[in-house]
Amino acid sequence: MSTLSSEAPAGNAFTRHLIEALRRHPKRIVFTEGEDLRVLQAAERLVAAEAVAPILLGDKERIRALAGDNGVKLTFINIIDPPKSSDFQLFCQRVDNMARYRNMQVGDAAEIVARPHYFGALMTQYGQADGLVGGNKALPAALFRALINTIKPLPNVPKIFGAMVLVGDHLKHVGGSGVLFMADCGLIPQPSVDQLAAIAIETGKVARHFLGRTAKVALLSHSTKGSAVTDEARKMIAATAIARDVVQKEYLDLDIDGELQADVALDPAAAEVKLPDAKVRQTADVLVFPNLDAGHISLKLLQHVAGAQGYGQLILGLARPAAQVPRTASVETIFGTAAAVGVEAIKSHQVFPDGEV
């Protein structure tokens, strides 16, 4: 990965790489829950890095008071109180239009648009922000509903899902570049074969974009190459076959393999023992889990027992970049997640320069 100049704020290799990219292409990131000291501190760091123009949603006076009491500079940080915004009525009209187009009953448009998650999602969908970060003070379902109901889905992804990024210099076998992508860790309880294939492809694309090289994707199982003959293992075999077919047809720069046990995917020594006739395996960059329990439990163990630093979760399958951070998120998590969303926005602008999907 590239290194930043001495003027850049300290961080790990992953965030330094993101900040370097954003300093060349700064992005506007809206934080849906701006009345939070952690968000203020992360926003101040992003401005100091000259990487992101933060937009904080919430009561202006409360945010200013919180910043003043804690010595946080609000220079170049935009604060918007949704009901008092000049765009409030415009967004209300757009919600009414969306409801008619989708033949939905949405209730009072003003009440919906006043909710920060919906207001931030509308800003992102209609180009007034390049990406969104939320969830630091709310239940995940509230943010997910706003994103699903407001931002256009990608037509080639059956269902939105979450991808986490883990970094830890002290950890063994964490991706080929010291960065590990994990999906789905937050949204789909029992993904279908088609959904698993899409998770592998879309997370692989994100890893490819961030790493700048071929991403190695492993679909995980309790079985390696037929060592256990179960329905669950066959499901991962089928998903691998579908994903590989997509890679071949679309000429994607991804290396996809499955079904693999976690040690085979991550530890070349274990792979040599269990697959002695195979070519030398390199550490996987992306782990695709068979279900939500496996992904979420693995994530929490790596974070809270092994001490991995997490960023995300990135919400994939939408036409605009967005991320949900946990209510326990640190300032570093919010900072790095916002930077990751910003770099995703760079790719989104390159793919859809006119804003259309």
C-alpha positions in Angstrom: 0.0 0.0 0.0 1.0 3.6 -0.5 2.4 5.7 2.3 1.2 9.2 3.2 3.3 12.2 3.5 4.5 13.3 6.9 1.6 15.8 7.0 -1.0 13.1 7.1 -2.5 12.0 10.4 -1.2 8.8 12.0 -3.1 5.6 11.5 -2.7 2.0 10.3 -1.7 1.1 6.7 -5.4 0.6 5.7 -6.6 4.0 6.8 -3.5 5.8 5.5 -4.1 4.3 2.1 -7.8 5.5 2.2 -6.8 9.0 3.3 -4.2 9.3 0.5 -6.9 8.4 -2.1 -9.4 10.8 -0.6 -6.9 13.7 -0.5 -6.8 13.5 -4.3 -10.6 13.1 -4.5 -12.3 14.5 -1.3 -15.9 13.3 -0.7 -18.9 14.6 1.2 -20.0 12.1 3.9 -23.2 12.6 5.8 -23.4 11.3 9.4 -27.0 10.7 10.3 -26.4 10.9 14.1 -24.3 14.0 14.5 -25.1 14.7 18.2 -22.3 12.3 19.3 -18.9 13.3 20.5 -17.3 10.4 18.7 -18.7 11.6 15.4 -17.5 15.1 16.1 -14.0 13.9 16.8 -13.9 11.7 13.8 -15.2 14.5 11.6 -12.5 16.8 12.9 -9.8 14.2 12.0 -11.3 13.8 8.5 -11.1 17.6 7.9 -7.6 17.8 9.3 -6.6 15.0 6.8 -8.1 17.1 4.0 -10.0 13.9 3.0 -13.7 14.4 3.7 -16.2 17.3 4.0 -18.4 16.0 6.9 -22.1 16.7 7.1 -23.6 16.2 10.5 -27.4 15.8 11.0 -28.9 17.0 14.3 -29.7 20.1 16.3 -27.2 22.8 15.5 -27.1 24.3 19.0 -26.6 21.0 20.7 -23.9 20.0 18.3 -22.1 23.3 18.7 -22.4 23.1 22.5 -21.0 19.6 22.5 -18.1 20.6 20.3 -17.3 23.7 22.5 -17.4 21.7 25.7 -14.9 19.2 24.3 -12.6 21.4 22.3 -13.6 20.1 18.9 -13.2 22.5 16.0 -16.1 22.6 13.6 -14.2 24.3 10.8 -15.4 23.0 7.4 -18.0 20.8 9.1 -21.5 21.4 7.8 -24.4 20.9 10.3 -28.0 20.4 9.1 -31.1 20.1 11.2 -33.4 18.1 8.8 -36.8 19.8 9.6 -35.2 23.3 9.3 -33.3 22.5 6.1 -34.0 24.4 2.9 -34.4 21.0 1.2 -36.9 19.6 3.6 -40.0 20.3 1.4 -38.2 19.1 -1.7 -37.4 15.8 0.0 -41.0 15.5 1.2 -42.1 15.8 -2.4 -39.6 13.2 -3.5 -40.9 10.8 -0.8 -44.4 11.3 -2.0 -43.3 10.7 -5.6 -41.4 7.5 -4.6 -44.5 6.2 -2.8 -46.7 6.7 -5.9 -44.1 5.2 -8.2 -43.8 2.1 -6.0 -47.5 2.0 -5.1 -46.7 2.2 -1.4 -48.4 3.7 1.6 -45.8 5.7 3.4 -47.9 7.9 5.7 -46.8 11.5 6.6 -43.9 12.4 4.3 -42.8 15.2 6.6 -42.6 12.8 9.6 -40.4 10.4 7.5 -38.1 13.1 6.1 -37.6 14.5 9.6 -35.9 11.3 10.7 -32.1 11.7 10.2 -31.6 8.3 8.7 -34.1 9.0 5.9 -32.9 12.6 5.4 -29.3 11.4 5.1 -30.3 8.6 2.7 -32.2 11.1 0.6 -29.2 13.4 0.5 -27.1 10.5 -0.7 -29.5 9.2 -3.2 -30.0 12.6 -4.8 -26.3 13.6 -4.9 -26.1 16.1 -2.0 -23.8 13.7 -0.2 -21.4 11.2 -1.7 -21.9 8.6 1.1 -23.5 7.9 4.4 -22.4 6.7 7.9 -25.0 5.9 10.6 -26.0 3.6 13.4 -23.7 5.0 16.1 -26.7 5.8 18.3 -29.5 3.7 16.8 -30.6 0.1 16.3 -29.3 -1.2 13.0 -32.8 -2.0 11.7 -33.8 1.7 11.7 -30.9 2.6 9.4 -31.4 -0.4 7.2 -35.1 0.5 6.6 -34.1 4.0 5.5 -31.5 2.8 3.1 -33.7 0.1 1.6 -36.6 2.4 1.1 -34.7 5.4 -0.2 -31.5 4.4 -2.1 -31.7 2.4 -5.4 -30.6 -1.2 -5.2 -28.1 -2.6 -7.7 -30.0 -4.7 -10.2 -27.4 -7.6 -10.1 -27.5 -8.1 -6.3 -30.4 -10.1 -4.9 -30.4 -8.6 -1.4 -28.3 -6.0 0.4 -25.7 -7.3 2.8 -22.9 -6.1 5.1 -19.2 -6.4 4.7 -16.7 -5.7 7.5 -13.0 -4.8 7.1 -10.6 -6.0 9.8 -7.0 -4.8 10.3 -4.5 -5.9 12.9 -0.7 -5.9 12.6 -0.5 -8.3 15.5 -2.7 -10.9 14.0 -1.5 -13.9 11.9 -2.8 -14.7 8.5 -5.0 -11.6 8.2 -5.4 -11.2 4.4 -2.6 -10.9 1.9 -2.2 -7.2 2.7 -2.9 -7.2 6.4 -6.6 -6.4 5.6 -9.4 -8.9 5.9 -12.9 -8.5 4.4 -15.8 -10.5 6.0 -19.3 -10.9 4.7 -22.2 -11.2 5.5 -21.8 -10.2 9.1 -25.0 -8.3 9.7 -28.0 -8.7 7.4 -29.0 -12.0 5.8 -29.7 -14.8 8.3 -29.6 -17.7 5.9 -28.4 -16.6 2.5 -29.4 -18.6 -0.6 -26.9 -20.0 -3.0 -27.5 -17.1 -5.4 -27.1 -14.6 -2.5 -23.9 -16.2 -1.4 -22.5 -16.0 -4.9 -23.4 -12.3 -5.1 -21.9 -11.7 -1.7 -18.6 -13.3 -2.9 -18.6 -11.2 -6.1 -19.5 -7.8 -4.6 -17.2 -8.1 -1.6 -14.5 -9.3 -3.9 -15.0 -6.1 -6.0 -14.7 -3.9 -3.0 -11.5 -5.7 -1.9 -10.1 -5.4 -5.4 -10.9 -1.6 -5.3 -9.3 -1.1 -1.9 -6.3 -3.4 -2.4 -5.4 -2.5 -6.0 -4.8 -6.1 -7.0 -6.5 -9.4 -7.6 -8.7 -10.2 -4.6 -8.7 -13.7 -3.3 -12.2 -14.8 -2.1 -12.9 -17.9 0.0 -16.4 -19.3 0.6 -16.1 -20.9 4.0 -17.6 -24.2 5.3 -16.9 -26.9 7.9 -15.7 -28.9 4.9 -12.8 -28.5 2.5 -13.2 -29.9 -1.1 -15.6 -32.6 -0.1 -14.1 -33.7 3.2 -17.7 -33.6 4.6 -20.7 -34.5 2.5 -23.5 -32.3 3.9 -26.2 -30.1 2.5 -24.4 -27.0 4.0 -21.2 -27.9 2.3 -22.9 -28.5 -1.1 -24.5 -25.1 -0.8 -21.1 -23.4 -0.6 -19.9 -25.6 -3.5 -22.8 -24.4 -5.6 -22.3 -20.8 -4.7 -18.7 -21.0 -5.6 -19.5 -22.4 -9.0 -22.0 -19.6 -9.7 -19.5 -16.9 -8.6 -16.8 -18.4 -10.7 -19.0 -18.4 -13.7 -19.8 -14.7 -13.2 -16.1 -13.9 -12.9 -15.4 -15.7 -16.1 -18.3 -14.1 -18.0 -17.6 -10.6 -16.8 -13.8 -10.8 -16.8 -13.5 -9.8 -13.2 -10.1 -9.6 -11.4 -11.1 -12.0 -8.7 -9.8 -15.4 -7.5 -12.7 -17.3 -6.0 -12.5 -20.7 -4.2 -14.7 -22.9 -2.0 -15.8 -24.8 -0.1 -12.9 -24.2 2.3 -12.4 -24.5 6.0 -11.2 -21.3 7.6 -7.7 -22.6 8.3 -7.3 -23.7 4.7 -8.4 -20.2 3.5 -6.1 -18.3 5.8 -3.1 -20.4 6.7 -0.9 -21.7 3.8 0.6 -24.3 6.1 -2.8 -25.8 6.9 -3.7 -25.7 3.2 -0.6 -27.6 2.3 -1.6 -30.4 4.7 -5.2 -30.6 3.8 -4.8 -30.0 0.0 -1.3 -31.6 -0.6 -1.8 -31.9 -4.4 -3.0 -28.3 -4.9 -0.9 -25.3 -5.9 0.5 -23.2 -3.1 -2.3 -21.2 -1.6 -2.0 -17.6 -0.6 -4.0 -16.1 2.3 -7.6 -15.1 1.4 -8.5 -11.5 1.4 -12.3 -12.1 1.6 -14.1 -14.6 3.8 -17.7 -15.4 2.8 -19.6 -17.1 5.6 -22.4 -19.6 5.1 -24.9 -17.8 7.4 -25.2 -14.7 9.6 -24.5 -16.5 12.9 -21.1 -17.8 11.6 -20.2 -14.3 10.2 -21.3 -12.2 13.2 -19.8 -14.5 15.8 -16.5 -14.7 14.0 -16.4 -10.9 13.7 -17.1 -10.3 17.4 -14.5 -12.9 18.5 -11.8 -11.3 16.2 -12.6 -7.9 17.5 -13.2 -8.5 21.2 -10.8 -11.4 21.9 -8.1 -11.1 19.2 -8.2 -7.3 19.2 -8.7 -6.7 15.5 -9.7 -3.2 14.5 -12.9 -3.2 12.5 -14.3 -0.7 10.0 -17.8 -0.9 8.6 -20.0 -2.6 8.1 -20.2 -1.4 4.5 -23.7 -1.9 3.2 -23.3 -3.5 -0.3 -25.9 -4.0 -3.0 -27.0 -0.3 -3.0 -26.3 2.2 -5.8 -24.8 4.6 -3.3 -22.1 4.0 -0.6 -23.3 3.6 2.9 -22.1 2.1 6.2 -23.6 1.1 9.5 -21.3 1.4 12.6 -22.2 -0.2 15.9 -23.3 1.7 18.9 -20.1 0.7 20.6 -18.0 2.2 17.8 -14.8 4.0 18.7 -13.7 7.3 17.2 -11.2 5.3 15.1 -13.9 3.0 13.8 -16.1 5.9 12.7 -13.1 7.7 11.2 -12.0 4.7 9.2 -15.5 3.7 8.2 -16.2 7.1 6.8 -12.9 7.0 4.9 -13.8 3.6 3.4 -17.3 5.0 2.4 -15.5 7.9 0.8 -13.2 5.7 -1.2 -16.2 3.6 -2.3 -17.8 6.8 -3.5 -14.7 7.4 -5.7 -15.4 4.1 -7.4 -19.1 4.8 -7.6 -18.5 8.1 -9.4 -16.1 6.4 -11.8 -18.7 3.7 -12.7 -21.7 6.0 -12.7 -20.4 9.5 -13.6 -23.8 10.9 -14.3 -25.3 9.5 -11.0 -27.5 7.0 -12.8 -27.5 3.2 -12.2 
